[in-house]
Amino acid sequence: MIADEARRPEDTTVTGEVLIVTGMSGAGRSTVANALEDLDWYVVDNLPPQMLRPLLDLAGRLGGQLPRVAAVVDVRGRDLFAELPAEAQAIRDSSNLRVVFLDASDDVLVRRFEAVRRPHPLQGNGTLVDGIHRERAVLAPLRESADVIIDTSRFNIHQLANRVSDLFADAEAPAHALTVQSFGFKYGLPPDADLVADMRFLPNPFWNDDLRGLTGEDSDVSEYVMAQEGASEFLDAYATALRPVLAGYQRENKRHSTVAIGCTGGKHRSVAMAIALVERLKDVPGVAVRVRHRDLGRE
């Protein structure tokens, strides 16, 4: 009696979104899981169906810290997988649940398994095709009841990630996060920079006794840098050039990038220009821009 009471559907109540990701082996579950994580979903891979409600119970007790939970459940769970339809229906009664089913044609699945040289989880002593056919039979009822079916036969991993973003991204969240980072060349290039711009074509405020002890965050230094020949022209041109790049990053589902702005020591010119560039880019649609000064404060 106590065990039955603990398993009642109404005991598992989650106010956020819940996804069960399932489908054919080789259809792209790992790609979907990674894409969901990039969209800030909390993802658990290869979860036994019996652990779904304890997971959602935990999410509910965390008070909104896990508002979007996704669980990848598939035939790797073997005999445990048979309970997925019943568990999913129980969760539907008390949660905002969607089941996502990934599929692909048999010939595509064969090519993918052959490429990674791994056996099908249901292959046993039979052939790869035997395993695929067994899995289709097992999953047929689940496919019929799925909320979303994605056929990945013609998708590469980037196209599949874009499809996931279209379906499950938070409409209010920016599609791309851009970090504009100042740095000093004498301390080395930022290893994670996607693009690098060099401000050493501008006069160095370090040689001005009134500005040496200040930084590019100070208005005196910023005004000095921006007053130099070529500074405004560079800023205008670079901001204009970055706009189609950022739009392309969004189309390609590249969710993070870093633009590095360098000068000799990372204290004056690069700092002032990074701040000014952020101001020029903060209205780019779908992009959240922040500034970071890597070497500010170094001696």
C-alpha positions in Angstrom: 0.0 0.0 0.0 2.7 2.4 0.9 4.6 1.7 -2.3 1.5 2.2 -4.4 0.8 5.5 -2.7 4.3 6.7 -3.4 3.9 5.9 -7.1 0.7 7.8 -7.7 1.0 10.2 -10.7 -0.2 13.2 -8.7 2.8 12.9 -6.4 5.0 13.9 -9.3 4.1 17.5 -10.2 6.4 19.7 -12.3 5.4 23.2 -13.3 8.1 23.4 -16.0 8.6 21.6 -19.3 9.4 17.9 -19.6 10.8 16.0 -22.6 11.2 12.3 -23.1 13.6 11.8 -26.0 13.4 8.3 -27.6 13.4 6.6 -30.9 15.6 4.5 -33.2 19.2 3.8 -32.3 21.4 5.7 -34.6 18.7 8.4 -35.3 20.6 11.1 -33.4 19.6 10.9 -29.8 23.1 12.1 -28.6 23.0 15.1 -31.0 19.6 16.0 -29.7 20.7 15.6 -26.1 23.7 17.9 -26.7 21.6 20.5 -28.5 19.1 20.5 -25.6 21.9 21.0 -23.1 23.1 24.0 -25.2 19.5 25.4 -24.9 19.9 25.1 -21.1 17.7 22.0 -20.6 18.7 19.6 -17.8 19.4 16.4 -19.7 19.7 12.8 -18.3 20.9 10.2 -20.8 20.0 6.5 -20.8 17.5 6.9 -17.9 15.5 3.8 -16.9 11.7 4.6 -17.3 11.2 3.7 -13.6 13.5 6.7 -12.7 11.5 9.3 -14.6 9.1 10.1 -11.8 11.8 10.3 -9.1 13.7 12.6 -11.4 10.7 14.9 -11.9 9.9 14.7 -8.2 13.4 16.0 -7.5 13.0 18.8 -10.1 9.7 19.8 -8.4 11.3 19.9 -4.9 14.1 22.1 -6.2 11.6 25.0 -6.6 12.2 26.0 -10.3 15.9 25.4 -10.4 15.3 22.8 -13.1 12.5 24.3 -15.2 13.2 22.3 -18.3 14.0 18.6 -17.9 14.8 16.1 -20.7 15.4 12.4 -20.3 16.8 10.2 -23.1 15.1 6.8 -22.7 15.7 4.0 -25.2 16.2 0.3 -25.8 19.6 0.4 -24.1 17.5 -0.1 -21.0 16.5 -3.5 -22.4 13.7 -5.1 -20.4 13.3 -1.9 -18.3 12.3 -0.1 -21.5 9.0 -1.9 -21.7 7.6 0.2 -18.9 8.1 3.5 -20.8 4.6 3.9 -22.3 2.9 3.4 -18.9 5.4 5.7 -17.1 5.0 8.4 -19.8 1.2 8.3 -19.5 1.4 8.6 -15.8 3.6 11.7 -16.1 1.3 13.3 -18.7 -1.4 13.4 -16.1 0.6 15.8 -13.9 3.2 17.5 -16.0 3.8 19.4 -19.2 5.2 16.4 -21.0 6.1 15.9 -24.6 7.6 12.8 -26.2 10.1 13.3 -29.0 10.6 10.3 -31.3 13.7 10.3 -33.5 13.5 8.1 -36.7 15.5 7.5 -39.8 15.2 5.1 -42.7 16.8 1.6 -42.4 19.5 2.2 -45.0 20.6 5.4 -43.2 20.7 3.7 -39.9 22.8 0.9 -41.4 25.3 3.4 -42.8 25.5 5.2 -39.5 26.2 2.0 -37.5 28.7 0.8 -40.0 30.5 4.2 -39.8 31.0 3.9 -36.0 31.6 0.1 -36.2 29.3 -0.7 -33.3 26.6 -3.4 -33.0 22.9 -2.6 -32.7 21.7 -2.9 -29.1 19.1 -5.5 -30.1 21.2 -7.3 -32.7 22.1 -10.2 -30.5 23.4 -13.1 -32.6 21.7 -11.7 -35.7 22.6 -9.1 -38.3 22.5 -5.3 -38.0 19.3 -5.3 -40.0 17.7 -7.8 -37.7 18.4 -5.5 -34.7 16.9 -2.5 -36.6 13.7 -4.5 -37.4 13.3 -5.7 -33.8 13.7 -2.2 -32.5 11.1 -0.9 -35.0 8.6 -3.5 -33.7 9.3 -2.6 -30.1 9.0 1.1 -30.7 5.9 1.1 -33.0 3.3 1.9 -30.3 5.5 4.6 -28.8 6.0 6.3 -32.2 2.3 6.4 -32.7 1.7 8.3 -29.5 4.7 10.6 -29.8 4.1 14.4 -29.7 7.0 15.2 -32.0 8.5 12.9 -34.7 11.8 14.0 -36.3 13.0 12.1 -39.3 16.7 12.6 -39.3 17.5 10.7 -42.5 18.5 13.8 -44.4 20.0 15.7 -41.5 23.6 16.2 -40.6 24.3 16.9 -37.0 24.2 20.7 -37.5 20.8 20.6 -39.2 19.4 18.3 -36.5 20.7 20.7 -33.8 19.0 23.6 -35.7 15.8 21.6 -35.8 16.0 21.1 -32.0 16.6 24.8 -31.5 13.6 25.6 -33.6 11.3 23.3 -31.6 12.6 23.7 -28.0 14.5 26.9 -27.6 13.2 29.4 -25.1 11.5 32.1 -27.2 12.7 34.8 -24.8 16.3 33.6 -24.6 18.9 35.0 -27.0 20.0 32.7 -29.8 23.6 33.7 -29.5 25.9 34.9 -26.6 28.7 37.1 -27.7 31.7 38.0 -25.5 33.8 41.0 -26.5 37.1 40.4 -24.7 40.0 42.9 -24.3 43.5 41.4 -23.9 47.2 42.2 -24.1 49.3 40.7 -26.8 52.2 40.5 -24.5 50.3 38.0 -22.4 49.3 35.8 -25.4 46.3 35.4 -27.6 43.0 34.2 -26.0 42.9 30.5 -27.0 39.1 30.6 -27.3 38.8 33.6 -29.5 36.8 33.2 -32.7 37.9 36.6 -34.1 40.8 38.9 -33.2 41.3 42.6 -33.8 44.5 44.5 -33.1 44.4 48.0 -31.7 48.1 48.6 -31.8 47.6 50.8 -34.9 46.4 53.5 -32.5 48.8 55.7 -30.3 49.3 54.1 -26.9 47.9 56.1 -23.9 50.6 54.5 -21.8 53.1 57.1 -23.1 50.8 59.9 -21.9 51.8 60.7 -18.3 48.2 61.8 -17.4 46.7 58.6 -18.8 49.3 56.0 -17.8 47.7 55.1 -14.5 44.2 55.0 -15.8 42.5 52.3 -17.9 40.2 52.2 -20.9 37.2 52.1 -18.5 38.0 55.7 -17.6 36.4 58.4 -19.7 39.7 60.3 -20.2 41.3 57.3 -21.8 38.3 56.3 -23.8 38.0 59.9 -25.2 41.7 59.9 -26.1 41.5 56.6 -27.9 38.4 57.4 -29.9 39.8 60.8 -30.9 42.7 59.2 -32.7 42.8 59.0 -36.5 41.2 55.8 -37.7 39.6 54.8 -34.4 36.0 55.7 -35.2 36.4 54.5 -38.8 37.6 51.1 -37.5 34.8 50.8 -34.9 32.1 51.6 -37.5 33.5 49.2 -40.1 34.1 46.4 -37.6 30.7 46.6 -36.0 29.1 46.6 -39.5 31.2 43.6 -40.6 30.3 41.6 -37.4 26.5 41.9 -37.9 26.3 39.4 -40.8 28.8 37.1 -39.0 26.5 37.0 -35.9 23.5 36.4 -38.1 25.3 33.5 -39.7 26.3 32.1 -36.4 22.7 32.0 -35.4 21.7 30.2 -38.7 24.4 27.7 -38.0 23.3 27.2 -34.4 26.6 28.4 -33.0 25.4 29.6 -29.7 28.6 31.2 -28.3 31.4 33.3 -29.7 34.3 35.5 -28.6 35.6 38.6 -30.3 39.0 39.5 -28.9 40.2 43.1 -29.0 43.9 43.4 -28.3 46.6 46.0 -27.6 50.0 45.7 -26.1 49.1 45.3 -22.4 45.4 45.0 -22.5 44.8 48.1 -20.3 44.0 51.1 -22.4 43.2 50.9 -26.2 41.7 47.4 -26.2 39.6 48.0 -23.1 38.2 51.3 -24.5 37.5 49.8 -27.9 35.9 46.6 -26.5 33.5 48.8 -24.4 32.6 50.9 -27.5 32.1 47.8 -29.7 29.6 46.3 -27.2 27.6 49.5 -27.4 27.5 49.2 -31.2 26.4 45.6 -31.1 23.9 45.5 -28.2 20.9 46.0 -30.6 21.8 43.0 -32.9 18.7 40.8 -33.0 19.0 37.5 -31.1 22.4 38.3 -29.6 23.3 38.9 -26.0 26.5 40.9 -25.7 28.8 41.2 -22.7 32.3 42.6 -22.3 35.2 41.0 -20.4 38.7 42.4 -19.8 41.1 39.5 -19.5 44.3 41.4 -18.6 43.0 44.5 -16.8 44.8 44.8 -13.5 47.9 43.0 -14.5 51.2 44.8 -13.8 
